[in-house]
């Protein structure tokens, strides 16, 4: 009887141990299911936005491309880089930097509000702060923090 109980206990123990191991080896589903077509489109738009930003200093074009990415794919795998480009593009536009100058007299009322220097500065602070808070492991965090300090120091001088 003791021998049967020992064998039964060993069998139950083995099932528990091996059952847990079998479940642990189950394939893990990613938390976010990404649409491959949306992801590919967003990557293309990000590359174009990056070219506008880095090579052409066309910050308005970069900003608009990044806004397209967020509108179409807010769960984009590289959304931290998108936030970074939006933040810096907004800041640079507010400061009048880059090759694309914004002439507020040629814009409609909605665009005048969107591209007003103060609004662009506010958007830059909001977007860069979002990047810093929401993506603490991002490679763009140090640059975003540096830009935020620069904006803060310039706002203090005004």
PASEBA-1860 file (N, C-alpha, C; in nm, 3 decimals):
! residues 158
1> XXXXXXXX> 0.082/-0.118/0.000/0.000/0.000/0.000/0.087/0.125/0.000 ~ 0.192/0.126/0.085/0.281/0.241/0.089/0.353/0.257/-0.045 ~ 0.387/0.142/-0.107/0.456/0.146/-0.235/0.365/0.205/-0.343 ~ 0.238/0.168/-0.343/0.141/0.219/-0.440/0.121/0.370/-0.419 ~ 0.111/0.412/-0.293/0.093/0.554/-0.262/0.216/0.634/-0.309 ~ 0.335/0.580/-0.289/0.459/0.646/-0.330/0.464/0.660/-0.482 ~ 0.429/0.555/-0.553/0.428/0.558/-0.700/0.324/0.660/-0.748 ~ 0.205/0.658/-0.687/0.098/0.752/-0.724/0.144/0.896/-0.699
9> XXXXXXXX> 0.206/0.922/-0.585/0.255/1.057/-0.551/0.362/1.101/-0.650 ~ 0.452/1.010/-0.686/0.557/1.041/-0.782/0.497/1.073/-0.918 ~ 0.395/0.999/-0.958/0.329/1.023/-1.086/0.263/1.161/-1.087 ~ 0.193/1.197/-0.980/0.127/1.328/-0.970/0.233/1.439/-0.973 ~ 0.339/1.419/-0.899/0.447/1.519/-0.896/0.506/1.536/-1.037 ~ 0.531/1.426/-1.106/0.588/1.432/-1.242/0.495/1.506/-1.337 ~ 0.365/1.477/-1.327/0.269/1.547/-1.412/0.269/1.697/-1.386 ~ 0.276/1.732/-1.261/0.277/1.875/-1.226/0.402/1.942/-1.282
17> XXXXXXXX> 0.517/1.881/-1.261/0.643/1.941/-1.305/0.650/1.947/-1.457 ~ 0.623/1.837/-1.523/0.632/1.835/-1.669/0.519/1.912/-1.733 ~ 0.405/1.915/-1.669/0.293/1.994/-1.721/0.326/2.142/-1.721 ~ 0.391/2.190/-1.616/0.431/2.331/-1.608/0.536/2.360/-1.714 ~ 0.632/2.270/-1.730/0.736/2.291/-1.830/0.676/2.295/-1.970 ~ 0.579/2.213/-1.997/0.517/2.211/-2.129/0.446/2.344/-2.154 ~ 0.379/2.396/-2.052/0.311/2.524/-2.070/0.413/2.637/-2.084 ~ 0.525/2.627/-2.017/0.625/2.731/-2.024/0.689/2.738/-2.163
25> XXXXXXXX> 0.689/2.628/-2.236/0.749/2.625/-2.368/0.652/2.668/-2.477 ~ 0.530/2.695/-2.443/0.430/2.738/-2.539/0.475/2.868/-2.604 ~ 0.450/2.885/-2.733/0.493/3.007/-2.800/0.419/3.127/-2.742 ~ 0.492/3.233/-2.723/0.438/3.353/-2.661/0.390/3.446/-2.772 ~ 0.267/3.491/-2.758/0.211/3.587/-2.852/0.260/3.726/-2.817 ~ 0.297/3.806/-2.918/0.336/3.944/-2.885/0.217/4.020/-2.829 ~ 0.246/4.119/-2.743/0.139/4.196/-2.680/0.058/4.272/-2.782 ~ 0.125/4.326/-2.882/0.057/4.405/-2.984/0.067/4.332/-3.118
33> XXXXXXXX> -0.047/4.304/-3.176/-0.049/4.245/-3.309/-0.034/4.359/-3.409 ~ 0.073/4.358/-3.485/0.099/4.465/-3.580/0.058/4.422/-3.721 ~ -0.008/4.511/-3.789/-0.046/4.490/-3.927/0.079/4.512/-4.011 ~ 0.122/4.412/-4.085/0.249/4.422/-4.158/0.243/4.528/-4.267 ~ 0.128/4.545/-4.330/0.116/4.648/-4.435/0.124/4.788/-4.374 ~ 0.055/4.810/-4.262/0.063/4.940/-4.194/0.204/4.968/-4.143 ~ 0.267/4.864/-4.091/0.402/4.878/-4.039/0.499/4.915/-4.152 ~ 0.487/4.849/-4.266/0.575/4.878/-4.380/0.551/5.020/-4.431
41> XXXXXXXX> 0.427/5.061/-4.437/0.395/5.197/-4.481/0.451/5.300/-4.383 ~ 0.438/5.273/-4.255/0.489/5.364/-4.153/0.642/5.372/-4.159 ~ 0.708/5.261/-4.183/0.854/5.261/-4.194/0.896/5.347/-4.313 ~ 0.825/5.332/-4.425/0.856/5.415/-4.543/0.837/5.564/-4.510 ~ 0.724/5.598/-4.449/0.698/5.737/-4.414/0.802/5.791/-4.316 ~ 0.846/5.707/-4.223/0.948/5.749/-4.128/1.081/5.775/-4.199 ~ 1.116/5.691/-4.295/1.239/5.712/-4.371/1.232/5.844/-4.449 ~ 1.117/5.872/-4.509/1.100/5.997/-4.582/1.106/6.115/-4.486
49> XXXXXXXX> 1.039/6.104/-4.373/1.041/6.211/-4.272/1.183/6.236/-4.223 ~ 1.259/6.129/-4.204/1.397/6.139/-4.158/1.482/6.211/-4.263 ~ 1.459/6.181/-4.391/1.532/6.250/-4.498/1.498/6.398/-4.501 ~ 1.369/6.429/-4.491/1.329/6.569/-4.486/1.399/6.639/-4.369 ~ 1.402/6.573/-4.256/1.459/6.632/-4.135/1.610/6.648/-4.145 ~ 1.680/6.539/-4.175/1.826/6.538/-4.172/1.890/6.603/-4.294 ~ 1.844/6.566/-4.411/1.913/6.609/-4.533/1.863/6.743/-4.588 ~ 1.733/6.761/-4.586/1.676/6.880/-4.649/1.644/6.993/-4.551
57> XXXXXXXX> 1.649/6.963/-4.422/1.611/7.061/-4.319/1.471/7.115/-4.347 ~ 1.385/7.027/-4.400/1.246/7.062/-4.432/1.159/7.015/-4.316 ~ 1.158/7.095/-4.209/1.094/7.053/-4.085/0.942/7.046/-4.095 ~ 0.882/7.130/-4.176/0.736/7.124/-4.195/0.698/6.993/-4.263 ~ 0.771/6.956/-4.367/0.744/6.831/-4.438/0.765/6.711/-4.346 ~ 0.870/6.716/-4.265/0.897/6.608/-4.171/0.784/6.596/-4.068 ~ 0.741/6.710/-4.016/0.632/6.713/-3.919/0.503/6.654/-3.978 ~ 0.469/6.694/-4.098/0.346/6.646/-4.162/0.353/6.496/-4.191
65> XXXXXXXX> 0.470/6.446/-4.233/0.487/6.303/-4.258/0.469/6.224/-4.129 ~ 0.526/6.274/-4.021/0.514/6.205/-3.893/0.370/6.206/-3.842 ~ 0.299/6.314/-3.865/0.158/6.318/-3.825/0.077/6.215/-3.903 ~ 0.113/6.192/-4.029/0.048/6.087/-4.109/0.070/5.950/-4.045 ~ 0.190/5.925/-3.997/0.222/5.797/-3.935/0.133/5.775/-3.813 ~ 0.123/5.875/-3.728/0.042/5.862/-3.606/-0.105/5.843/-3.640 ~ -0.153/5.915/-3.741/-0.294/5.902/-3.779/-0.325/5.762/-3.832 ~ -0.234/5.706/-3.908/-0.258/5.575/-3.969/-0.221/5.458/-3.879
73> XXXXXXXX> -0.120/5.477/-3.795/-0.068/5.363/-3.718/-0.015/5.410/-3.582 ~ -0.104/5.442/-3.489/-0.058/5.491/-3.358/0.020/5.388/-3.277 ~ 0.013/5.262/-3.314/0.087/5.156/-3.243/0.215/5.117/-3.318 ~ 0.264/5.205/-3.402/0.385/5.180/-3.481/0.500/5.140/-3.390 ~ 0.579/5.044/-3.434/0.687/4.991/-3.351/0.796/5.093/-3.321 ~ 0.807/5.197/-3.403/0.911/5.298/-3.381/0.848/5.435/-3.353 ~ 0.739/5.434/-3.281/0.665/5.557/-3.254/0.749/5.655/-3.172 ~ 0.844/5.606/-3.094/0.929/5.697/-3.017/1.011/5.786/-3.109
81> XXXXXXXX> 1.059/5.731/-3.219/1.133/5.812/-3.316/1.042/5.913/-3.384 ~ 0.918/5.874/-3.409/0.820/5.965/-3.468/0.796/6.083/-3.374 ~ 0.778/6.055/-3.245/0.759/6.162/-3.147/0.881/6.254/-3.143 ~ 0.996/6.196/-3.151/1.120/6.274/-3.149/1.124/6.370/-3.268 ~ 1.095/6.319/-3.388/1.097/6.404/-3.507/0.990/6.513/-3.501 ~ 0.873/6.478/-3.450/0.766/6.578/-3.437/0.811/6.688/-3.339 ~ 0.865/6.647/-3.226/0.907/6.743/-3.125/1.013/6.839/-3.176 ~ 1.118/6.783/-3.237/1.225/6.870/-3.285/1.182/6.952/-3.406
89> XXXXXXXX> 1.103/6.894/-3.495/1.055/6.969/-3.611/0.970/7.087/-3.565 ~ 0.883/7.063/-3.469/0.799/7.171/-3.416/0.885/7.280/-3.353 ~ 0.982/7.240/-3.276/1.070/7.336/-3.211/1.149/7.418/-3.314 ~ 1.208/7.350/-3.411/1.286/7.420/-3.512/1.200/7.514/-3.595 ~ 1.078/7.472/-3.627/0.987/7.561/-3.700/0.952/7.684/-3.617 ~ 0.930/7.665/-3.488/0.899/7.777/-3.398/1.014/7.876/-3.394 ~ 1.137/7.826/-3.406/1.255/7.910/-3.401/1.292/7.968/-3.537 ~ 1.217/7.931/-3.641/1.245/7.982/-3.776/1.363/7.915/-3.842
97> XXXXXXXX> 1.401/7.797/-3.796/1.514/7.724/-3.853/1.469/7.644/-3.974 ~ 1.565/7.601/-4.052/1.538/7.514/-4.166/1.515/7.590/-4.294 ~ 1.497/7.516/-4.400/1.482/7.574/-4.532/1.337/7.609/-4.564 ~ 1.243/7.551/-4.492/1.102/7.580/-4.515/1.057/7.686/-4.414 ~ 1.034/7.804/-4.462/0.983/7.909/-4.375/0.832/7.910/-4.382 ~ 0.769/7.936/-4.271/0.624/7.939/-4.266/0.578/8.084/-4.271 ~ 0.505/8.117/-4.377/0.449/8.250/-4.393/0.303/8.243/-4.347 ~ 0.278/8.291/-4.227/0.144/8.283/-4.169/0.040/8.360/-4.249
105> XXXXXXXX> 0.083/8.459/-4.328/-0.013/8.539/-4.405/-0.073/8.459/-4.521 ~ -0.007/8.350/-4.561/-0.056/8.270/-4.673/-0.135/8.146/-4.628 ~ -0.159/8.134/-4.499/-0.226/8.015/-4.446/-0.370/8.047/-4.408 ~ -0.454/7.941/-4.409/-0.591/7.959/-4.361/-0.588/7.967/-4.208 ~ -0.702/7.994/-4.149/-0.708/8.017/-4.003/-0.660/7.896/-3.922 ~ -0.703/7.776/-3.963/-0.661/7.655/-3.890/-0.510/7.637/-3.897 ~ -0.454/7.659/-4.015/-0.309/7.645/-4.032/-0.233/7.753/-3.956 ~ -0.290/7.873/-3.951/-0.225/7.981/-3.874/-0.214/7.943/-3.727
113> XXXXXXXX> -0.321/7.883/-3.675/-0.318/7.840/-3.535/-0.216/7.727/-3.515 ~ -0.215/7.632/-3.608/-0.126/7.516/-3.596/0.021/7.555/-3.605 ~ 0.054/7.650/-3.694/0.193/7.684/-3.719/0.238/7.814/-3.652 ~ 0.158/7.865/-3.562/0.200/7.981/-3.484/0.319/7.939/-3.397 ~ 0.421/8.022/-3.389/0.542/7.983/-3.314/0.516/7.937/-3.171 ~ 0.428/8.004/-3.100/0.399/7.966/-2.961/0.333/7.828/-2.955 ~ 0.242/7.802/-3.048/0.175/7.671/-3.054/0.276/7.562/-3.090 ~ 0.363/7.590/-3.185/0.466/7.493/-3.222/0.557/7.462/-3.104
121> XXXXXXXX> 0.592/7.564/-3.027/0.676/7.544/-2.908/0.604/7.457/-2.805 ~ 0.476/7.486/-2.784/0.396/7.405/-2.690/0.388/7.260/-2.737 ~ 0.367/7.241/-2.868/0.360/7.105/-2.923/0.493/7.033/-2.908 ~ 0.602/7.106/-2.926/0.734/7.046/-2.911/0.755/6.997/-2.768 ~ 0.721/7.081/-2.672/0.737/7.044/-2.530/0.648/6.924/-2.497 ~ 0.523/6.928/-2.544/0.431/6.818/-2.514/0.478/6.686/-2.574 ~ 0.521/6.691/-2.699/0.563/6.567/-2.768/0.693/6.512/-2.712 ~ 0.789/6.598/-2.688/0.916/6.551/-2.632/0.899/6.500/-2.489
129> XXXXXXXX> 0.811/6.565/-2.413/0.782/6.518/-2.277/0.715/6.381/-2.281 ~ 0.625/6.362/-2.376/0.559/6.232/-2.393/0.661/6.125/-2.424 ~ 0.755/6.155/-2.510/0.861/6.061/-2.544/0.941/6.022/-2.420 ~ 0.982/6.121/-2.343/1.064/6.096/-2.224/0.988/6.013/-2.122 ~ 0.860/6.044/-2.101/0.781/5.974/-2.000/0.737/5.835/-2.044 ~ 0.691/5.823/-2.167/0.632/5.698/-2.214/0.735/5.597/-2.262 ~ 0.853/5.645/-2.303/0.956/5.556/-2.358/1.090/5.581/-2.289 ~ 1.100/5.544/-2.161/1.224/5.572/-2.086/1.347/5.498/-2.140
137> XXXXXXXX> 1.327/5.391/-2.216/1.440/5.315/-2.270/1.476/5.357/-2.413 ~ 1.407/5.455/-2.466/1.429/5.498/-2.605/1.568/5.555/-2.625 ~ 1.625/5.528/-2.739/1.755/5.585/-2.772/1.745/5.736/-2.796 ~ 1.622/5.786/-2.816/1.601/5.928/-2.841/1.576/6.008/-2.714 ~ 1.564/5.940/-2.601/1.535/6.008/-2.475/1.641/6.113/-2.438 ~ 1.771/6.082/-2.444/1.869/6.184/-2.406/1.862/6.310/-2.494 ~ 1.841/6.290/-2.623/1.831/6.405/-2.714/1.703/6.484/-2.685 ~ 1.595/6.414/-2.653/1.469/6.481/-2.621/1.484/6.563/-2.493
145> XXXXXXXX> 1.549/6.507/-2.393/1.571/6.580/-2.267/1.657/6.704/-2.290 ~ 1.757/6.691/-2.374/1.844/6.804/-2.406/1.762/6.915/-2.475 ~ 1.677/6.876/-2.570/1.594/6.974/-2.641/1.496/7.041/-2.545 ~ 1.439/6.964/-2.454/1.346/7.022/-2.356/1.415/7.126/-2.269 ~ 1.537/7.098/-2.226/1.612/7.194/-2.145/1.641/7.321/-2.225 ~ 1.674/7.303/-2.352/1.702/7.418/-2.439/1.578/7.504/-2.457 ~ 1.463/7.440/-2.480/1.338/7.513/-2.495/1.305/7.587/-2.366 ~ 1.322/7.519/-2.254/1.294/7.579/-2.123/1.383/7.700/-2.098
153> XXXXXX> 1.509/7.688/-2.131/1.601/7.800/-2.108/1.567/7.918/-2.199 ~ 1.526/7.892/-2.322/1.486/8.001/-2.413/1.356/8.065/-2.369 ~ 1.263/7.984/-2.319/1.136/8.040/-2.271/1.158/8.125/-2.147 ~ 1.256/8.093/-2.067/1.286/8.171/-1.948/1.345/8.307/-1.982 ~ 1.412/8.316/-2.097/1.474/8.443/-2.138/1.374/8.541/-2.196 ~ 1.259/8.491/-2.241/1.163/8.578/-2.309/1.082/8.657/-2.214
END
